[in-house]
Amino acid sequence: MAEQATTAQPAPQGAPSGPPPPDPFPQMLIMIVGMAMFMYFLVIRPQKKEQQKKEAMLSKLKAKDEVVTFTGIYGQIVDIKGDDVILLVDPKKDVKMRFRRSAIDGIVGGEAAAEEKK
């Protein structure tokens, strides 16, 4: 038994002492792909759906629709000229304001409110 203890010598420092460590690249690649899928399904995809929904709403605007702007101004659409919308803000004093179509936040009441409740 004494002979066995003397024959086992430690490996020199330059020589490998067993199998090489596994390559970490495949594990990192799997994590990166997983994070990309997470970002797509929880952030990007819902944002695209909201944007498409808003674009559809803006394309359906017509005269006499009651709308609200991002700033909270309520009014009735009087005229639509290209990318501009003219709102009647105060019918008693005949106050009209011009906004970009993209400034409209939503349609108040009517069929748009019924669709949002569904």
C-alpha positions in Angstrom: 0.0 0.0 0.0 2.9 2.3 0.6 3.9 1.9 -3.1 0.5 3.1 -4.3 0.7 6.3 -2.4 4.1 7.2 -3.9 3.0 6.4 -7.5 0.1 8.9 -7.6 1.7 12.2 -8.3 -0.2 15.5 -8.9 -0.4 16.6 -12.6 2.0 19.3 -13.6 0.5 22.8 -13.7 0.6 23.1 -17.5 -1.2 19.8 -18.2 -5.0 19.5 -18.1 -6.4 17.8 -15.0 -9.5 16.2 -16.5 -12.1 16.9 -19.2 -12.3 20.5 -20.5 -15.1 22.7 -19.1 -18.3 22.8 -21.3 -18.7 25.7 -23.7 -21.0 28.3 -22.2 -22.1 29.7 -25.6 -25.1 27.4 -26.2 -26.5 28.2 -22.8 -26.1 32.0 -23.3 -27.7 31.7 -26.8 -30.7 29.9 -25.3 -31.1 32.6 -22.6 -30.8 35.4 -25.2 -33.4 33.9 -27.4 -35.7 33.4 -24.4 -35.3 37.0 -23.4 -36.0 38.2 -27.0 -39.2 36.1 -27.1 -40.2 37.5 -23.6 -39.7 41.1 -24.9 -41.7 40.4 -28.1 -44.7 38.8 -26.5 -45.0 41.0 -23.4 -43.9 44.4 -24.8 -43.6 44.7 -28.6 -46.7 42.7 -29.7 -49.2 44.4 -27.4 -47.8 47.8 -28.4 -48.3 47.0 -32.1 -51.9 45.9 -31.5 -52.7 49.1 -29.7 -51.1 51.2 -32.4 -53.1 49.4 -35.1 -56.3 49.9 -33.1 -55.6 53.6 -32.8 -54.8 54.0 -36.5 -58.1 52.2 -37.3 -60.0 54.6 -35.0 -58.3 57.7 -36.5 -59.1 56.5 -40.0 -62.8 56.1 -39.1 -63.2 59.7 -37.8 -66.0 61.7 -39.5 -67.8 64.9 -39.0 -70.1 65.2 -36.0 -68.1 62.6 -33.9 -67.6 63.6 -30.3 -63.9 63.2 -29.5 -61.4 63.9 -26.8 -57.8 65.0 -27.4 -54.7 64.0 -25.5 -54.9 67.2 -23.5 -58.4 66.5 -22.4 -60.3 68.9 -24.6 -63.7 67.6 -25.6 -65.3 68.6 -28.9 -67.3 67.7 -31.9 -65.6 67.3 -35.3 -66.7 70.0 -37.7 -64.3 69.3 -40.6 -61.4 67.0 -41.5 -58.9 68.5 -43.9 -56.1 66.0 -44.6 -54.2 65.5 -41.4 -56.0 68.3 -39.5 -59.2 68.1 -37.6 -61.4 71.1 -36.7 -63.3 70.7 -33.4 -66.2 72.7 -32.2 -65.2 73.1 -28.5 -68.0 75.5 -27.3 -71.1 75.6 -29.5 -72.6 78.6 -27.6 -69.7 80.9 -28.4 -68.8 79.0 -31.7 -65.3 78.3 -30.5 -63.4 76.1 -33.0 -59.9 74.7 -32.7 -57.7 72.9 -35.2 -55.7 69.8 -34.1 -53.6 67.2 -35.8 -55.5 64.0 -36.4 -52.9 62.2 -34.2 -53.9 64.4 -31.2 -57.3 62.7 -31.0 -57.2 60.3 -28.1 -60.6 58.7 -28.5 -64.2 58.9 -29.6 -66.7 59.7 -26.8 -69.9 57.8 -26.6 -71.7 56.1 -29.5 -70.5 52.9 -31.1 -66.9 53.5 -30.2 -67.7 53.3 -26.5 -69.8 50.1 -27.1 -66.8 48.5 -28.9 -64.4 49.3 -26.1 -66.7 47.7 -23.5 -66.6 44.4 -25.3 
